Amino acid sequence: MEAIREIRMLKDNILTLELPESFSGTQVEIVVLCIRPNDAIDIKAKPSTKKRRTPSPLLTGTRIIGNIMSSAVADTEWEALS
């Protein structure tokens, strides 16, 4: 699926969209949402520079040994599998 997202200021309640050639002859869904003043989006704003999460410093120097996806106990220990 290919999607296009645009934020525009309307003039005289008319909206004209120019779609890429790949949309020609296809069925499209058009959804129009009104952005209220309290929900206003600054289209000139830069993407968030929020710092990404990092591992806890307590993990410094630790290593993963073995298969962390396997069960900690043997399958025979599980009553539900019997």
N, CA, C and O atoms as a printed pandas DataFrame, in Angstrom:
     atom_number atom_name residue_name chain_id  residue_number  x_coord  y_coord  z_coord
0              1         N          MET        A               1    0.853   -1.168    0.000
1              2        CA          MET        A               1    0.000    0.000    0.000
2              3         C          MET        A               1    0.898    1.230    0.000
3              4         O          MET        A               1    1.896    1.282    0.719
4              5         N          GLU        A               2    0.547    2.186   -0.786
5              6        CA          GLU        A               2    1.268    3.450   -0.852
6              7         C          GLU        A               2    0.371    4.518   -0.237
7              8         O          GLU        A               2   -0.827    4.559   -0.517
8              9         N          ALA        A               3    0.939    5.371    0.591
9             10        CA          ALA        A               3    0.145    6.398    1.262
10            11         C          ALA        A               3    0.789    7.763    1.073
11            12         O          ALA        A               3    2.009    7.881    0.963
12            13         N          ILE        A               4   -0.039    8.775    1.038
13            14        CA          ILE        A               4    0.418   10.156    0.938
14            15         C          ILE        A               4   -0.214   10.918    2.089
15            16         O          ILE        A               4   -1.416   10.805    2.329
16            17         N          ARG        A               5    0.586   11.685    2.795
17            18        CA          ARG        A               5    0.055   12.506    3.877
18            19         C          ARG        A               5    0.498   13.939    3.637
19            20         O          ARG        A               5    1.689   14.222    3.512
20            21         N          GLU        A               6   -0.453   14.817    3.577
21            22        CA          GLU        A               6   -0.162   16.235    3.381
22            23         C          GLU        A               6   -1.001   17.046    4.343
23            24         O          GLU        A               6   -2.126   16.670    4.673
24            25         N          ILE        A               7   -0.454   18.150    4.787
25            26        CA          ILE        A               7   -1.198   19.100    5.604
26            27         C          ILE        A               7   -1.245   20.397    4.811
27            28         O          ILE        A               7   -0.213   20.964    4.452
28            29         N          ARG        A               8   -2.444   20.848    4.552
29            30        CA          ARG        A               8   -2.617   22.046    3.739
30            31         C          ARG        A               8   -3.588   23.004    4.385
31            32         O          ARG        A               8   -4.422   22.611    5.202
32            33         N          MET        A               9   -3.474   24.268    4.012
33            34        CA          MET        A               9   -4.422   25.296    4.427
34            35         C          MET        A               9   -5.453   25.405    3.297
35            36         O          MET        A               9   -5.078   25.587    2.139
36            37         N          LEU        A              10   -6.726   25.297    3.617
37            38        CA          LEU        A              10   -7.770   25.362    2.604
38            39         C          LEU        A              10   -8.111   26.798    2.253
39            40         O          LEU        A              10   -8.080   27.698    3.093
40            41         N          LYS        A              11   -8.438   26.979    0.980
41            42        CA          LYS        A              11   -8.874   28.277    0.498
42            43         C          LYS        A              11  -10.212   28.065   -0.192
43            44         O          LYS        A              11  -10.295   27.299   -1.152
44            45         N          ASP        A              12  -11.255   28.729    0.278
45            46        CA          ASP        A              12  -12.597   28.630   -0.313
46            47         C          ASP        A              12  -13.152   27.208   -0.290
47            48         O          ASP        A              12  -13.917   26.829   -1.177
48            49         N          ASN        A              13  -12.778   26.425    0.706
49            50        CA          ASN        A              13  -13.296   25.066    0.879
50            51         C          ASN        A              13  -13.073   24.167   -0.335
51            52         O          ASN        A              13  -13.880   23.279   -0.610
52            53         N          ILE        A              14  -11.988   24.396   -1.055
53            54        CA          ILE        A              14  -11.660   23.570   -2.213
54            55         C          ILE        A              14  -10.300   22.934   -1.981
55            56         O          ILE        A              14   -9.343   23.609   -1.601
56            57         N          LEU        A              15  -10.224   21.631   -2.213
57            58        CA          LEU        A              15   -8.970   20.904   -2.066
58            59         C          LEU        A              15   -8.680   20.173   -3.370
59            60         O          LEU        A              15   -9.511   19.406   -3.857
60            61         N          THR        A              16   -7.513   20.409   -3.928
61            62        CA          THR        A              16   -7.100   19.741   -5.158
62            63         C          THR        A              16   -5.851   18.938   -4.857
63            64         O          THR        A              16   -4.880   19.466   -4.314
64            65         N          LEU        A              17   -5.875   17.659   -5.209
65            66        CA          LEU        A              17   -4.730   16.784   -4.982
66            67         C          LEU        A              17   -4.174   16.304   -6.315
67            68         O          LEU        A              17   -4.921   15.872   -7.193
68            69         N          GLU        A              18   -2.868   16.385   -6.455
69            70        CA          GLU        A              18   -2.224   15.795   -7.611
70            71         C          GLU        A              18   -1.555   14.522   -7.116
71            72         O          GLU        A              18   -0.668   14.567   -6.262
72            73         N          LEU        A              19   -1.982   13.387   -7.655
73            74        CA          LEU        A              19   -1.505   12.094   -7.191
74            75         C          LEU        A              19   -0.438   11.554   -8.132
75            76         O          LEU        A              19   -0.406   11.910   -9.310
76            77         N          PRO        A              20    0.439   10.691   -7.612
77            78        CA          PRO        A              20    1.479   10.115   -8.467
78            79         C          PRO        A              20    0.890    9.224   -9.554
79            80         O          PRO        A              20   -0.233    8.736   -9.427
80            81         N          GLU        A              21    1.644    9.017  -10.608
81            82        CA          GLU        A              21    1.207    8.200  -11.741
82            83         C          GLU        A              21    0.837    6.781  -11.308
83            84         O          GLU        A              21   -0.027    6.151  -11.918
84            85         N          SER        A              22    1.494    6.274  -10.249
85            86        CA          SER        A              22    1.223    4.904   -9.789
86            87         C          SER        A              22   -0.211    4.735   -9.273
87            88         O          SER        A              22   -0.685    3.607   -9.138
88            89         N          PHE        A              23   -0.898    5.828   -8.986
89            90        CA          PHE        A              23   -2.282    5.769   -8.515
90            91         C          PHE        A              23   -3.278    5.683   -9.675
91            92         O          PHE        A              23   -4.455    5.400   -9.453
92            93         N          SER        A              24   -2.828    5.918  -10.885
93            94        CA          SER        A              24   -3.710    5.967  -12.043
94            95         C          SER        A              24   -4.450    4.647  -12.224
95            96         O          SER        A              24   -3.839    3.578  -12.220
96            97         N          GLY        A              25   -5.765    4.727  -12.383
97            98        CA          GLY        A              25   -6.588    3.550  -12.625
98            99         C          GLY        A              25   -6.816    2.677  -11.412
99           100         O          GLY        A              25   -7.307    1.556  -11.544
100          101         N          THR        A              26   -6.465    3.172  -10.219
101          102        CA          THR        A              26   -6.666    2.377   -9.009
102          103         C          THR        A              26   -7.763    2.988   -8.152
103          104         O          THR        A              26   -8.154    4.139   -8.345
104          105         N          GLN        A              27   -8.244    2.213   -7.219
105          106        CA          GLN        A              27   -9.237    2.692   -6.274
106          107         C          GLN        A              27   -8.496    3.325   -5.106
107          108         O          GLN        A              27   -7.514    2.755   -4.632
108          109         N          VAL        A              28   -8.939    4.494   -4.625
109          110        CA          VAL        A              28   -8.283    5.178   -3.506
110          111         C          VAL        A              28   -9.310    5.503   -2.429
111          112         O          VAL        A              28  -10.502    5.644   -2.700
112          113         N          GLU        A              29   -8.821    5.615   -1.218
113          114        CA          GLU        A              29   -9.653    6.040   -0.095
114          115         C          GLU        A              29   -9.179    7.420    0.314
115          116         O          GLU        A              29   -7.981    7.645    0.484
116          117         N          ILE        A              30  -10.110    8.343    0.472
117          118        CA          ILE        A              30   -9.760    9.714    0.842
118          119         C          ILE        A              30  -10.367   10.005    2.208
119          120         O          ILE        A              30  -11.578    9.889    2.396
120          121         N          VAL        A              31   -9.524   10.382    3.152
121          122        CA          VAL        A              31   -9.959   10.730    4.497
122          123         C          VAL        A              31   -9.494   12.157    4.767
123          124         O          VAL        A              31   -8.307   12.456    4.632
124          125         N          VAL        A              32  -10.402   13.026    5.143
125          126        CA          VAL        A              32  -10.062   14.422    5.419
126          127         C          VAL        A              32  -10.353   14.694    6.889
127          128         O          VAL        A              32  -11.481   14.515    7.349
128          129         N          LEU        A              33   -9.337   15.124    7.616
129          130        CA          LEU        A              33   -9.484   15.451    9.030
130          131         C          LEU        A              33   -9.233   16.936    9.214
131          132         O          LEU        A              33   -8.274   17.483    8.669
132          133         N          CYS        A              34  -10.083   17.579    9.971
133          134        CA          CYS        A              34   -9.913   19.001   10.258
134          135         C          CYS        A              34   -8.997   19.153   11.477
135          136         O          CYS        A              34   -9.234   18.537   12.516
136          137         N          ILE        A              35   -7.968   19.964   11.347
137          138        CA          ILE        A              35   -7.064   20.218   12.470
138          139         C          ILE        A              35   -7.581   21.449   13.206
139          140         O          ILE        A              35   -7.559   22.558   12.672
140          141         N          ARG        A              36   -8.030   21.249   14.396
141          142        CA          ARG        A              36   -8.536   22.353   15.224
142          143         C          ARG        A              36   -7.367   23.187   15.751
143          144         O          ARG        A              36   -6.245   22.686   15.825
144          145         N          PRO        A              37   -7.603   24.432   16.114
145          146        CA          PRO        A              37   -6.510   25.295   16.610
146          147         C          PRO        A              37   -5.728   24.684   17.772
147          148         O          PRO        A              37   -4.513   24.865   17.853
148          149         N          ASN        A              38   -6.400   23.968   18.669
149          150        CA          ASN        A              38   -5.704   23.347   19.798
150          151         C          ASN        A              38   -4.852   22.166   19.364
151          152         O          ASN        A              38   -3.932   21.765   20.078
152          153         N          ASP        A              39   -5.155   21.602   18.185
153          154        CA          ASP        A              39   -4.414   20.456   17.663
154          155         C          ASP        A              39   -3.432   20.874   16.573
155          156         O          ASP        A              39   -2.851   20.021   15.902
156          157         N          ALA        A              40   -3.246   22.165   16.394
157          158        CA          ALA        A              40   -2.454   22.687   15.280
158          159         C          ALA        A              40   -1.083   22.027   15.206
159          160         O          ALA        A              40   -0.438   21.768   16.222
160          161         N          ILE        A              41   -0.662   21.766   13.981
161          162        CA          ILE        A              41    0.627   21.144   13.718
162          163         C          ILE        A              41    1.496   22.174   13.018
163          164         O          ILE        A              41    1.084   22.790   12.035
164          165         N          ASP        A              42    2.694   22.352   13.533
165          166        CA          ASP        A              42    3.636   23.263   12.901
166          167         C          ASP        A              42    4.346   22.498   11.799
167          168         O          ASP        A              42    5.241   21.699   12.075
168          169         N          ILE        A              43    3.954   22.737   10.544
169          170        CA          ILE        A              43    4.508   21.965    9.435
170          171         C          ILE        A              43    5.953   22.354    9.132
171          172         O          ILE        A              43    6.620   21.676    8.351
172          173         N          LYS        A              44    6.445   23.429    9.734
173          174        CA          LYS        A              44    7.831   23.826    9.538
174          175         C          LYS        A              44    8.725   23.324   10.675
175          176         O          LYS        A              44    9.941   23.513   10.649
176          177         N          ALA        A              45    8.113   22.687   11.665
177          178        CA          ALA        A              45    8.875   22.214   12.824
178          179         C          ALA        A              45    9.794   21.073   12.441
179          180         O          ALA        A              45    9.465   20.267   11.570
180          181         N          LYS        A              46   10.927   21.006   13.079
181          182        CA          LYS        A              46   11.882   19.924   12.845
182          183         C          LYS        A              46   11.411   18.671   13.570
183          184         O          LYS        A              46   10.689   18.766   14.562
184          185         N          PRO        A              47   11.811   17.504   13.090
185          186        CA          PRO        A              47   11.460   16.262   13.787
186          187         C          PRO        A              47   12.007   16.276   15.221
187          188         O          PRO        A              47   12.982   16.964   15.526
188          189         N          SER        A              48   11.374   15.524   16.060
189          190        CA          SER        A              48   11.774   15.467   17.463
190          191         C          SER        A              48   13.233   15.065   17.620
191          192         O          SER        A              48   13.716   14.139   16.968
192          193         N          THR        A              49   13.920   15.778   18.496
193          194        CA          THR        A              49   15.320   15.443   18.783
194          195         C          THR        A              49   15.409   14.774   20.156
195          196         O          THR        A              49   16.464   14.763   20.791
196          197         N          LYS        A              50   14.296   14.227   20.593
197          198        CA          LYS        A              50   14.254   13.552   21.879
198          199         C          LYS        A              50   15.281   12.416   21.905
199          200         O          LYS        A              50   15.366   11.620   20.970
200          201         N          LYS        A              51   16.046   12.357   22.975
201          202        CA          LYS        A              51   17.088   11.350   23.097
202          203         C          LYS        A              51   16.475    9.952   23.149
203          204         O          LYS        A              51   15.492    9.710   23.849
204          205         N          ARG        A              52   17.076    9.049   22.396
205          206        CA          ARG        A              52   16.604    7.671   22.399
206          207         C          ARG        A              52   16.955    6.997   23.712
207          208         O          ARG        A              52   17.909    7.383   24.387
208          209         N          ARG        A              53   16.186    6.003   24.062
209          210        CA          ARG        A              53   16.439    5.257   25.296
210          211         C          ARG        A              53   17.747    4.496   25.179
211          212         O          ARG        A              53   18.121    4.042   24.098
212          213         N          THR        A              54   18.429    4.363   26.292
213          214        CA          THR        A              54   19.678    3.612   26.332
214          215         C          THR        A              54   19.592    2.574   27.448
215          216         O          THR        A              54   18.806    2.731   28.381
216          217         N          PRO        A              55   20.390    1.520   27.357
217          218        CA          PRO        A              55   20.359    0.499   28.404
218          219         C          PRO        A              55   20.812    1.069   29.750
219          220         O          PRO        A              55   21.550    2.052   29.811
220          221         N          SER        A              56   20.362    0.439   30.801
221          222        CA          SER        A              56   20.750    0.847   32.144
222          223         C          SER        A              56   22.261    0.723   32.315
223          224         O          SER        A              56   22.858   -0.245   31.843
224          225         N          PRO        A              57   22.889    1.698   32.989
225          226        CA          PRO        A              57   24.322    1.594   33.258
226          227         C          PRO        A              57   24.672    0.358   34.083
227          228         O          PRO        A              57   25.824   -0.077   34.072
228          229         N          LEU        A              58   23.703   -0.218   34.797
229          230        CA          LEU        A              58   23.944   -1.426   35.591
230          231         C          LEU        A              58   24.281   -2.619   34.705
231          232         O          LEU        A              58   24.838   -3.609   35.180
232          233         N          LEU        A              59   23.946   -2.530   33.417
233          234        CA          LEU        A              59   24.231   -3.629   32.500
234          235         C          LEU        A              59   25.624   -3.547   31.883
235          236         O          LEU        A              59   26.030   -4.448   31.149
236          237         N          THR        A              60   26.353   -2.482   32.171
237          238        CA          THR        A              60   27.686   -2.312   31.602
238          239         C          THR        A              60   28.572   -3.500   31.956
239          240         O          THR        A              60   28.676   -3.885   33.121
240          241         N          GLY        A              61   29.202   -4.069   30.954
241          242        CA          GLY        A              61   30.115   -5.190   31.167
242          243         C          GLY        A              61   29.453   -6.547   31.218
243          244         O          GLY        A              61   30.148   -7.558   31.309
244          245         N          THR        A              62   28.123   -6.606   31.162
245          246        CA          THR        A              62   27.456   -7.909   31.201
246          247         C          THR        A              62   27.396   -8.501   29.800
247          248         O          THR        A              62   27.480   -7.779   28.807
248          249         N          ARG        A              63   27.251   -9.821   29.728
249          250        CA          ARG        A              63   27.150  -10.515   28.450
250          251         C          ARG        A              63   26.017  -11.515   28.511
251          252         O          ARG        A              63   25.670  -12.015   29.581
252          253         N          ILE        A              64   25.444  -11.802   27.360
253          254        CA          ILE        A              64   24.420  -12.834   27.265
254          255         C          ILE        A              64   25.119  -14.111   26.841
255          256         O          ILE        A              64   25.786  -14.151   25.807
256          257         N          ILE        A              65   24.964  -15.150   27.641
257          258        CA          ILE        A              65   25.598  -16.437   27.347
258          259         C          ILE        A              65   24.502  -17.463   27.140
259          260         O          ILE        A              65   23.633  -17.634   27.995
260          261         N          GLY        A              66   24.542  -18.140   26.018
261          262        CA          GLY        A              66   23.566  -19.193   25.742
262          263         C          GLY        A              66   22.347  -18.654   25.016
263          264         O          GLY        A              66   22.332  -17.512   24.555
264          265         N          ASN        A              67   21.342  -19.480   24.925
265          266        CA          ASN        A              67   20.114  -19.157   24.217
266          267         C          ASN        A              67   19.127  -18.536   25.191
267          268         O          ASN        A              67   18.605  -19.222   26.069
268          269         N          ILE        A              68   18.869  -17.247   25.043
269          270        CA          ILE        A              68   17.957  -16.578   25.969
270          271         C          ILE        A              68   16.495  -16.840   25.626
271          272         O          ILE        A              68   15.604  -16.456   26.384
272          273         N          MET        A              69   16.243  -17.489   24.494
273          274        CA          MET        A              69   14.873  -17.758   24.089
274          275         C          MET        A              69   14.388  -19.132   24.559
275          276         O          MET        A              69   13.193  -19.419   24.481
276          277         N          SER        A              70   15.279  -19.970   25.037
277          278        CA          SER        A              70   14.851  -21.299   25.480
278          279         C          SER        A              70   14.343  -21.231   26.913
279          280         O          SER        A              70   14.634  -20.286   27.647
280          281         N          SER        A              71   13.589  -22.235   27.292
281          282        CA          SER        A              71   13.022  -22.311   28.624
282          283         C          SER        A              71   14.119  -22.495   29.672
283          284         O          SER        A              71   15.138  -23.132   29.402
284          285         N          ALA        A              72   13.915  -21.949   30.844
285          286        CA          ALA        A              72   14.897  -22.072   31.924
286          287         C          ALA        A              72   14.875  -23.466   32.549
287          288         O          ALA        A              72   15.839  -23.879   33.194
288          289         N          VAL        A              73   13.770  -24.188   32.354
289          290        CA          VAL        A              73   13.660  -25.550   32.889
290          291         C          VAL        A              73   13.348  -26.517   31.751
291          292         O          VAL        A              73   12.884  -26.103   30.689
292          293         N          ALA        A              74   13.600  -27.781   31.969
293          294        CA          ALA        A              74   13.340  -28.799   30.963
294          295         C          ALA        A              74   11.846  -28.919   30.692
295          296         O          ALA        A              74   11.030  -28.653   31.574
296          297         N          ASP        A              75   11.483  -29.320   29.467
297          298        CA          ASP        A              75   10.075  -29.480   29.107
298          299         C          ASP        A              75    9.368  -30.487   30.007
299          300         O          ASP        A              75    8.161  -30.382   30.224
300          301         N          THR        A              76   10.093  -31.441   30.522
301          302        CA          THR        A              76    9.474  -32.468   31.377
302          303         C          THR        A              76    9.035  -31.878   32.714
303          304         O          THR        A              76    8.228  -32.485   33.416
304          305         N          GLU        A              77    9.542  -30.728   33.070
305          306        CA          GLU        A              77    9.175  -30.084   34.340
306          307         C          GLU        A              77    7.816  -29.361   34.252
307          308         O          GLU        A              77    7.237  -28.995   35.275
308          309         N          TRP        A              78    7.328  -29.167   33.051
309          310        CA          TRP        A              78    6.061  -28.449   32.856
310          311         C          TRP        A              78    4.900  -29.431   32.927
311          312         O          TRP        A              78    4.833  -30.371   32.134
312          313         N          GLU        A              79    3.983  -29.221   33.875
313          314        CA          GLU        A              79    2.831  -30.102   34.009
314          315         C          GLU        A              79    1.892  -29.955   32.825
315          316         O          GLU        A              79    1.232  -30.918   32.435
316          317         N          ALA        A              80    1.824  -28.771   32.252
317          318        CA          ALA        A              80    0.892  -28.520   31.157
318          319         C          ALA        A              80    1.282  -29.312   29.913
319          320         O          ALA        A              80    0.424  -29.578   29.071
320          321         N          LEU        A              81    2.534  -29.692   29.775
321          322        CA          LEU        A              81    2.971  -30.442   28.602
322          323         C          LEU        A              81    2.779  -31.949   28.764
323          324         O          LEU        A              81    2.967  -32.702   27.809
324          325         N          SER        A              82    2.412  -32.386   29.948
325          326        CA          SER        A              82    2.263  -33.836   30.202
326          327         C          SER        A              82    0.926  -34.338   29.730
327          328         O          SER        A              82    0.630  -35.526   29.862
